[in-house]
Amino acid sequence: MITLVRRIGSGLVLFFFLITCLISPASAAQQQAAAPPQVSGKAALLMDGKSGEILYTYNADVPLPPASTTKILTGIIAIEETELTDIVTGGKNPTLVIPSAIGLHEGETITMENLLYALFLKSANDAAVAIAEHIAGSVPAFSELMNKKARELGAVNSNFVNPHGLPDPDHYSTAHDLAVIAGYAMKNPVFREFVNTKVKVIPRKDDSDVKWLQNSNKLLWRYEAATGIKTGYTSEAKNCLVASAAKGDQEMIAVVLGEPGSVVWTDAQNLLDYGFARYKTIKAKDAGMFVREINVSDGIGSVVLKTEEEFYFTVPRAENGTVNEKVVLSDDIRAPVKKGQVLGKMNFYLSGKELGSVNLIAGNDVKAKEAPKLTPVNPLLAGGLMLGLFVAWNVSKQRRRRRRFRRRNRTWHRSPIR
């Protein structure tokens, strides 16, 4: 009997051991992904690419040399300010920019599209200078555009003096600012296509010139969910990486700066894994969604309010609750109203905590009511009318005087009381 019990007990122990072996690797991986990652570099940040929510920071506001991650800003400005079919002529300066380059010759012509492939995949510094000179005429003038754009986006702790990121004491950025710039750029489908391209062959007149471009972002091969964005390296900046990845309706953006070696890829992947495992992204509203219809002061008809853009928010996966909305309209909405005009905001709350807001815009034009038109009056007719009124008033006045005079001089007779 004792032997039977021992055998049953040993069998149970073996059973639970096997179950533990089968389950524990996945559990360990989940626990590791859900734990805050350790980063070897000087600074790091993780941001939800859809909501813009910051999920992890490490020295995220410390100014550091960004190396070629600078080209994220250079590229999005080029995409917004030019046509991809623009023909760019290489000047003298691009041929002097080393070490990463496509060997752009002075006077060589190339489309903006192919320059952007060289910029993002090969990280070509000569392409960056050619883009800057084509758009602004010079590198210093283009740097002014870069700083203006960065400030508009909220990247206020950065300063750019060149379009490529080669070392300069006055050229710096932060993990936070680079994430903000990258998050903005990734909303542009053209930008997304460039930074997600692994290999591209561009036409060159000389067969000996660089044509075959391979993306330096190794995560595009190593990490299945990777969608971009840009690498960077100088001896001063060390390894830098702004990486993005998407799973379902989620997209994460990780920034690591000042990494000492190839661990940059591991650190970026750990950050991305942490974001997907720990948080969920929820869409509260689509862009262009009808909200309500309101009357417009002094207007002909009403205006339809729509959401200007889609709104996402990020919460820990374990968190639940009800999302509430509150519409706040601008004071005194008065005609005329133009389609697309901002007329208020929709604020979102989760369990009393404000999540953010989205602008409410006019979905249609509303014209102002026209003032009543006065019929023109003939001057002679108006003068005659005024004269007639004066005469009638004077005659009436004389009659009233005569009646008062007669009443004062009238003799009254009273009957005696009997």
RODO-2510 file (C-alpha; in nm, 4 decimals, decimal comma):
residues 418
     n   res          X          Y          Z
     1     m     0,0000     0,0000     0,0000
     2     i     0,2781     0,2366     0,0957
     3     t     0,4597     0,1487    -0,2258
     4     l     0,1465     0,2303    -0,4285
     5     v     0,1117     0,5683    -0,2608
     6     r     0,4762     0,6465    -0,3272
     7     r     0,4376     0,5567    -0,6947
     8     i     0,1269     0,7740    -0,7263
     9     g     0,3063     1,0597    -0,5499
    10     s     0,6093     1,0287    -0,7773
    11     g     0,3812     1,0275    -1,0791
    12     l     0,2086     1,3461    -0,9672
    13     v     0,5413     1,5166    -0,9082
    14     l     0,6580     1,4150    -1,2550
    15     f     0,3267     1,5336    -1,4068
    16     f     0,3484     1,8766    -1,2460
    17     f     0,7153     1,9042    -1,3401
    18     l     0,6341     1,8413    -1,7071
    19     i     0,3486     2,0929    -1,6974
    20     t     0,5813     2,3508    -1,5409
    21     c     0,8438     2,2925    -1,8096
    22     l     0,5866     2,3432    -2,0820
    23     i     0,4343     2,6573    -1,9323
    24     s     0,7253     2,8345    -1,7668
    25     p     0,9156     2,9465    -2,0808
    26     a     0,6111     3,1378    -2,2079
    27     s     0,5345     3,2733    -1,8605
    28     a     0,8938     3,3838    -1,8131
    29     a     0,8923     3,5542    -2,1516
    30     q     0,5664     3,7334    -2,0686
    31     q     0,6986     3,8449    -1,7300
    32     q     1,0200     3,9672    -1,8868
    33     a     0,8287     4,1605    -2,1558
    34     a     0,5995     4,3146    -1,8941
    35     a     0,8914     4,4274    -1,6764
    36     p     1,0522     4,7706    -1,7401
    37     p     1,3443     4,7172    -1,9807
    38     q     1,7080     4,7892    -1,8971
    39     v     1,8889     5,0062    -2,1526
    40     s     2,2654     5,0202    -2,2029
    41     g     2,2754     5,3564    -2,3787
    42     k     2,2712     5,7132    -2,2544
    43     a     1,9010     5,7756    -2,3143
    44     a     1,5861     5,5938    -2,4213
    45     l     1,2142     5,6431    -2,4661
    46     l     0,9096     5,4388    -2,5682
    47     m     0,6026     5,6075    -2,7160
    48     d     0,2704     5,4802    -2,8433
    49     g     0,2801     5,5869    -3,2066
    50     k    -0,0984     5,6194    -3,2337
    51     s    -0,1815     5,8098    -2,9141
    52     g     0,1541     5,9811    -2,8539
    53     e     0,1486     5,8551    -2,4939
    54     i     0,4962     5,8257    -2,3383
    55     l     0,5277     5,4773    -2,1839
    56     y     0,8928     5,4627    -2,0738
    57     t     1,1725     5,7170    -2,0340
    58     y     1,5371     5,7143    -1,9401
    59     n     1,7244     6,0471    -1,9628
    60     a     1,4701     6,1329    -2,2337
    61     d     1,5213     6,5115    -2,2095
    62     v     1,9038     6,5090    -2,1997
    63     p     2,0494     6,6791    -2,5118
    64     l     2,2723     6,4353    -2,7029
    65     p     2,4214     6,4114    -3,0533
    66     p     2,1568     6,2395    -3,2692
    67     a     2,3826     6,1353    -3,5591
    68     s     2,1848     6,0300    -3,8682
    69     t     1,8514     6,0088    -3,6874
    70     t     1,8609     6,3786    -3,7843
    71     k     1,7572     6,2633    -4,1317
    72     i     1,4048     6,1857    -4,0066
    73     l     1,3401     6,5597    -3,9893
    74     t     1,5273     6,6271    -4,3143
    75     g     1,3195     6,3655    -4,4953
    76     i     0,9756     6,4701    -4,3735
    77     i     1,0473     6,8338    -4,4657
    78     a     1,1522     6,7228    -4,8144
    79     i     0,8374     6,5114    -4,8561
    80     e     0,6137     6,8011    -4,7497
    81     e     0,7946     7,0787    -4,9385
    82     t     0,8733     6,9129    -5,2738
    83     e     0,7389     6,6722    -5,5322
    84     l     0,8990     6,3298    -5,5611
    85     t     0,9412     6,3966    -5,9330
    86     d     1,1501     6,7110    -5,8737
    87     i     1,4884     6,7006    -6,0461
    88     v     1,7744     6,7860    -5,8111
    89     t     2,1162     6,8907    -5,9387
    90     g     2,4163     6,7990    -5,7282
    91     g     2,6256     7,0968    -5,6227
    92     k     2,9858     7,1148    -5,5133
    93     n     2,9192     7,0639    -5,1417
    94     p     2,7533     6,7190    -5,1546
    95     t     3,0677     6,5564    -5,2923
    96     l     3,2607     6,6735    -4,9842
    97     v     3,0385     6,5023    -4,7264
    98     i     3,1737     6,1694    -4,6016
    99     p     3,1806     5,8890    -4,4927
   100     s     2,8285     5,7657    -4,5755
   101     a     2,7408     5,8781    -4,9262
   102     i     2,6322     5,7665    -5,2728
   103     g     2,9067     5,9683    -5,4413
   104     l     2,6768     6,2313    -5,5896
   105     h     2,8695     6,4165    -5,8593
   106     e     2,8683     6,7928    -5,9044
   107     g     2,6116     6,8679    -6,1746
   108     e     2,4559     6,5190    -6,1604
   109     t     2,0763     6,5177    -6,1810
   110     i     1,8607     6,2845    -5,9739
   111     t     1,4951     6,2780    -5,8701
   112     m     1,3902     6,3758    -5,5197
   113     e     1,2411     6,0284    -5,4782
   114     n     1,5753     5,8568    -5,5383
   115     l     1,7553     6,1065    -5,3152
   116     l     1,5137     6,0158    -5,0356
   117     y     1,5807     5,6449    -5,0843
   118     a     1,9515     5,7254    -5,0557
   119     l     1,8825     5,9368    -4,7470
   120     f     1,6816     5,6765    -4,5577
   121     l     1,8337     5,3451    -4,6703
   122     k     2,2001     5,4295    -4,7312
   123     s     2,1929     5,7214    -4,4850
   124     a     2,3746     5,9224    -4,7521
   125     n     2,5076     6,2529    -4,6239
   126     d     2,5576     6,3907    -4,9743
   127     a     2,1894     6,3250    -5,0456
   128     a     2,1002     6,5217    -4,7319
   129     v     2,3030     6,8228    -4,8440
   130     a     2,1596     6,8081    -5,1970
   131     i     1,8066     6,8044    -5,0528
   132     a     1,8860     7,0987    -4,8245
   133     e     2,0337     7,3093    -5,1039
   134     h     1,7468     7,2251    -5,3407
   135     i     1,4846     7,3360    -5,0890
   136     a     1,6463     7,6305    -4,9099
   137     g     1,9499     7,7235    -5,1198
   138     s     2,2033     7,6433    -4,8479
   139     v     2,2595     7,4218    -4,5457
   140     p     2,2281     7,7116    -4,2939
   141     a     1,8981     7,8224    -4,4490
   142     f     1,7659     7,4676    -4,4431
   143     s     1,8711     7,4333    -4,0790
   144     e     1,6450     7,7261    -3,9975
   145     l     1,3550     7,5359    -4,1557
   146     m     1,4467     7,2297    -3,9499
   147     n     1,4429     7,4201    -3,6218
   148     k     1,1177     7,5950    -3,7102
   149     k     0,9506     7,2630    -3,7909
   150     a     1,0856     7,1011    -3,4741
   151     r     0,9440     7,3789    -3,2572
   152     e     0,6059     7,3549    -3,4305
   153     l     0,5933     6,9854    -3,3441
   154     g     0,6899     7,0429    -2,9800
   155     a     1,0516     6,9274    -3,0100
   156     v     1,1794     7,2311    -2,8207
   157     n     1,4983     7,0893    -2,6680
   158     s     1,6731     7,0335    -3,0004
   159     n     1,8933     7,2416    -3,2257
   160     f     1,9892     7,1418    -3,5787
   161     v     2,2712     7,3003    -3,7798
   162     n     2,2912     7,0490    -4,0647
   163     p     2,0611     6,8029    -4,2461
   164     h     2,2713     6,4877    -4,1925
   165     g     2,3776     6,4751    -3,8272
   166     l     2,7552     6,4831    -3,8590
   167     p     2,9133     6,6088    -3,5332
   168     d     2,8799     6,9732    -3,4383
   169     p     2,8719     7,1180    -3,0840
   170     d     2,5543     7,3098    -3,1692
   171     h     2,3764     7,0097    -3,3217
   172     y     2,1807     6,8097    -3,0652
   173     s     1,8446     6,6539    -2,9836
   174     t     1,6778     6,4390    -2,7171
   175     a     1,5113     6,0993    -2,7116
   176     h     1,1793     6,2740    -2,6477
   177     d     1,2153     6,5189    -2,9348
   178     l     1,3183     6,2491    -3,1823
   179     a     1,0146     6,0414    -3,0806
   180     v     0,7844     6,3402    -3,1346
   181     i     0,9350     6,4095    -3,4793
   182     a     0,9182     6,0409    -3,5749
   183     g     0,5584     6,0088    -3,4536
   184     y     0,4594     6,3024    -3,6723
   185     a     0,6506     6,1706    -3,9736
   186     m     0,4985     5,8226    -3,9485
   187     k     0,1527     5,9715    -4,0019
   188     n     0,2662     6,0468    -4,3583
   189     p     0,2154     5,7391    -4,5815
   190     v     0,4959     5,8434    -4,8189
   191     f     0,7430     5,8681    -4,5315
   192     r     0,6293     5,5267    -4,4014
   193     e     0,6951     5,3671    -4,7397
   194     f     1,0514     5,4999    -4,7536
   195     v     1,1558     5,3940    -4,4027
   196     n     0,9963     5,0492    -4,4389
   197     t     1,1832     4,9676    -4,7624
   198     k     1,4569     4,7088    -4,7179
   199     v     1,6331     4,7253    -5,0552
   200     k     1,6121     4,9670    -5,3475
   201     v     1,8040     5,0039    -5,6747
   202     i     1,8198     5,3617    -5,8032
   203     p     1,9259     5,4630    -6,1563
   204     r     2,2631     5,6359    -6,2006
   205     k     2,4285     5,7445    -6,5264
   206     d     2,7622     5,5882    -6,4362
   207     d     2,7501     5,2120    -6,3771
   208     s     3,0292     5,2415    -6,1240
   209     d     2,8207     5,4687    -5,9022
   210     v     2,6272     5,3440    -5,5991
   211     k     2,2907     5,2087    -5,7158
   212     w     2,2056     4,9249    -5,4800
   213     l     2,0783     5,0540    -5,1469
   214     q     2,0169     4,8383    -4,8418
   215     n     1,8431     4,9722    -4,5339
   216     s     2,0794     5,0003    -4,2380
   217     n     1,7921     4,9288    -3,9955
   218     k     1,8545     4,5628    -3,9086
   219     l     1,5253     4,5368    -3,7197
   220     l     1,3483     4,5229    -4,0562
   221     w     1,5012     4,1758    -4,0960
   222     r     1,5256     4,0679    -3,7311
   223     y     1,1924     4,1840    -3,5885
   224     e     0,8807     4,0685    -3,7715
   225     a     0,6640     4,3604    -3,6582
   226     a     0,9200     4,6306    -3,7539
   227     t     0,7973     4,9186    -3,9734
   228     g     1,1011     5,1594    -3,9708
   229     i     1,2536     5,4183    -3,8998
   230     k     1,6195     5,5392    -3,8923
   231     t     1,9635     5,4468    -3,7646
   232     g     2,2581     5,6686    -3,6776
   233     y     2,6217     5,6413    -3,5772
   234     t     2,9214     5,8667    -3,5221
   235     s     3,2167     5,8119    -3,2909
   236     e     3,0804     6,0896    -3,0706
   237     a     2,7120     5,9896    -3,0729
   238     k     2,7737     5,6110    -3,0677
   239     n     2,4873     5,3954    -3,1954
   240     c     2,1496     5,5659    -3,2204
   241     l     1,8207     5,4191    -3,3351
   242     v     1,4629     5,5339    -3,3764
   243     a     1,2595     5,2180    -3,4360
   244     s     0,8912     5,1488    -3,4952
   245     a     0,6835     4,8328    -3,4978
   246     a     0,3154     4,7517    -3,5424
   247     k     0,0954     4,4716    -3,4125
   248     g    -0,2721     4,4875    -3,5005
   249     d    -0,3989     4,8381    -3,4330
   250     q    -0,0974     4,9191    -3,2149
   251     e     0,2256     5,0876    -3,3178
   252     m     0,5175     5,1599    -3,0871
   253     i     0,8126     5,3939    -3,1387
   254     a     1,1347     5,3301    -2,9474
   255     v     1,4331     5,5650    -2,9281
   256     v     1,7773     5,4666    -2,7975
   257     l     2,0739     5,7058    -2,8033
   258     g     2,4412     5,6631    -2,7173
   259     e     2,4479     5,2820    -2,7286
   260     p     2,8036     5,1427    -2,7015
   261     g     2,7625     4,8607    -2,9552
   262     s     2,5284     4,6156    -3,1285
   263     v     2,3162     4,5930    -2,8138
   264     v     2,1241     4,8833    -2,9665
   265     w     1,9108     4,6306    -3,1587
   266     t     1,8350     4,4257    -2,8477
   267     d     1,7508     4,7304    -2,6394
   268     a     1,5150     4,8660    -2,9051
   269     q     1,3419     4,5295    -2,9435
   270     n     1,3032     4,4949    -2,5662
   271     l     1,1418     4,8366    -2,5503
   272     l     0,8989     4,7474    -2,8268
   273     d     0,8135     4,4132    -2,6663
   274     y     0,7533     4,5868    -2,3348
   275     g     0,5091     4,8287    -2,4962
   276     f     0,3064     4,5589    -2,6707
   277     a     0,2974     4,3330    -2,3641
   278     r     0,2187     4,5987    -2,1038
   279     y    -0,0205     4,8383    -2,2819
   280     k    -0,3249     4,8447    -2,5078
   281     t    -0,4157     5,1148    -2,7576
   282     i    -0,7826     5,2054    -2,7960
   283     k    -0,9439     5,4136    -3,0704
   284     a    -1,2078     5,6431    -2,9220
   285     k    -1,3057     5,8292    -3,2411
   286     d    -1,2431     5,8132    -3,6147
   287     a    -1,1473     6,1185    -3,8159
   288     g    -1,4409     6,2982    -3,9785
   289     m    -1,6976     6,1435    -3,7443
   290     f    -2,0294     6,3302    -3,7026
   291     v    -2,0736     6,4759    -3,3528
   292     r    -2,3738     6,7085    -3,3676
   293     e    -2,5438     6,9869    -3,5639
   294     i    -2,5677     7,3373    -3,4164
   295     n    -2,7218     7,6703    -3,5109
   296     v    -2,4972     7,9577    -3,6141
   297     s    -2,5629     8,3156    -3,5055
   298     d    -2,6513     8,5415    -3,7988
   299     g    -2,6139     8,2443    -4,0322
   300     i    -2,8252     8,0809    -4,3007
   301     g    -2,8741     7,7280    -4,1753
   302     s    -2,6757     7,5176    -3,9283
   303     v    -2,3273     7,3676    -3,9191
   304     v    -2,2297     7,0032    -3,8775
   305     l    -1,9517     6,9357    -3,6261
   306     k    -1,7007     6,6616    -3,7100
   307     t    -1,3828     6,5300    -3,5488
   308     e    -1,0713     6,6737    -3,7119
   309     e    -0,8649     6,3564    -3,6674
   310     e    -0,8826     6,0151    -3,5081
   311     f    -0,8245     5,9903    -3,1348
   312     y    -0,6394     5,7072    -2,9612
   313     f    -0,5494     5,6591    -2,5984
   314     t    -0,3224     5,4124    -2,4210
   315     v    -0,3807     5,2320    -2,0906
   316     p    -0,2241     4,9356    -1,9123
   317     r    -0,3750     4,6079    -2,0308
   318     a    -0,5164     4,5348    -1,6855
   319     e    -0,7045     4,8658    -1,6676
   320     n    -1,0748     4,8825    -1,7477
   321     g    -1,3326     5,1575    -1,7283
   322     t    -1,5841     5,3677    -1,9184
   323     v    -1,4727     5,6417    -2,1544
   324     n    -1,6778     5,9601    -2,1276
   325     e    -1,6888     6,2436    -2,3789
   326     k    -1,7496     6,6139    -2,3272
   327     v    -1,8061     6,8652    -2,6077
   328     v    -1,6752     7,2172    -2,5433
   329     l    -1,7754     7,4721    -2,8093
   330     s    -1,6058     7,8009    -2,8872
   331     d    -1,7763     8,1143    -2,7587
   332     d    -2,0174     8,2949    -2,9932
   333     i    -2,0047     8,0811    -3,3078
   334     r    -2,1126     8,3382    -3,5670
   335     a    -2,1471     8,3345    -3,9457
   336     p    -1,9754     8,3204    -4,1807
   337     v    -1,8303     7,9768    -4,0998
   338     k    -1,5840     7,8040    -4,3317
   339     k    -1,5654     7,4282    -4,3799
   340     g    -1,2778     7,2927    -4,1704
   341     q    -1,2874     7,5831    -3,9232
   342     v    -1,2179     7,4762    -3,5647
   343     l    -1,5316     7,5375    -3,3564
   344     g    -1,4531     7,3511    -3,0356
   345     k    -1,3071     7,0395    -2,8782
   346     m    -1,4169     6,6971    -2,7650
   347     n    -1,2506     6,5973    -2,4380
   348     f    -1,2161     6,2335    -2,3355
   349     y    -1,2127     6,1004    -1,9786
   350     l    -1,1502     5,7549    -1,8329
   351     s    -1,2705     5,7061    -1,4753
   352     g    -1,2516     6,0828    -1,4214
   353     k    -0,8994     6,1161    -1,5642
   354     e    -0,8616     6,3328    -1,8738
   355     l    -0,7118     6,1379    -2,1617
   356     g    -0,6846     6,4180    -2,4159
   357     s    -0,8939     6,5935    -2,6758
   358     v    -0,9597     6,6270    -3,0461
   359     n    -1,0616     6,9389    -3,2381
   360     l    -1,4170     6,9706    -3,3679
   361     i    -1,4356     7,1303    -3,7110
   362     a    -1,7115     7,2582    -3,9374
   363     g    -1,8275     7,0006    -4,1896
   364     n    -1,9860     7,2646    -4,4142
   365     d    -1,9880     7,6353    -4,4954
   366     v    -2,2483     7,8632    -4,3386
   367     k    -2,3115     8,1974    -4,5047
   368     a    -2,4067     8,5084    -4,3094
   369     k    -2,7572     8,6514    -4,3444
   370     e    -2,7735     8,9506    -4,5747
   371     a    -2,8722     9,2857    -4,4205
   372     p    -3,2143     9,4174    -4,5462
   373     k    -3,1729     9,6398    -4,8486
   374     l    -3,3252     9,9928    -4,8356
   375     t    -3,5096    10,1155    -5,1456
   376     p    -3,3456    10,4347    -5,2837
   377     v    -3,5625    10,7464    -5,2282
   378     n    -3,6059    11,0225    -5,4896
   379     p    -3,4662    11,3461    -5,3348
   380     l    -3,7489    11,5623    -5,4775
   381     l    -4,0126    11,3207    -5,3531
   382     a    -3,8495    11,3061    -5,0133
   383     g    -3,8352    11,6888    -4,9970
   384     g    -4,1998    11,7225    -5,0970
   385     l    -4,2990    11,4644    -4,8371
   386     m    -4,1093    11,6450    -4,5635
   387     l    -4,2674    11,9781    -4,6668
   388     g    -4,6165    11,8245    -4,6651
   389     l    -4,5591    11,6825    -4,3173
   390     f    -4,4416    12,0216    -4,1961
   391     v    -4,7489    12,1999    -4,3370
   392     a    -4,9842    11,9402    -4,1893
   393     w    -4,8152    11,9715    -3,8525
   394     n    -4,8385    12,3546    -3,8649
   395     v    -5,2112    12,3499    -3,9586
   396     s    -5,2811    12,1059    -3,6767
   397     k    -5,0956    12,3325    -3,4376
   398     q    -5,3031    12,6379    -3,5377
   399     r    -5,6275    12,4442    -3,4900
   400     r    -5,5261    12,3381    -3,1404
   401     r    -5,4521    12,7009    -3,0484
   402     r    -5,7972    12,8175    -3,1665
   403     r    -5,9739    12,5434    -2,9703
   404     r    -5,7885    12,6398    -2,6521
   405     f    -5,8795    13,0091    -2,7051
   406     r    -6,2530    12,9319    -2,7435
   407     r    -6,2566    12,7153    -2,4318
   408     r    -6,1053    12,9943    -2,2190
   409     n    -6,3707    13,2527    -2,3321
   410     r    -6,6827    13,0311    -2,3193
   411     t    -6,9731    13,1372    -2,0689
   412     w    -7,0938    12,8545    -1,8509
   413     h    -7,4656    12,8246    -1,7450
   414     r    -7,5696    12,6155    -1,4495
   415     s    -7,9225    12,5027    -1,3648
   416     p    -8,0509    12,6011    -1,0152
   417     i    -8,0918    12,3246    -0,7623
   418     r    -8,4471    12,2893    -0,6600
***
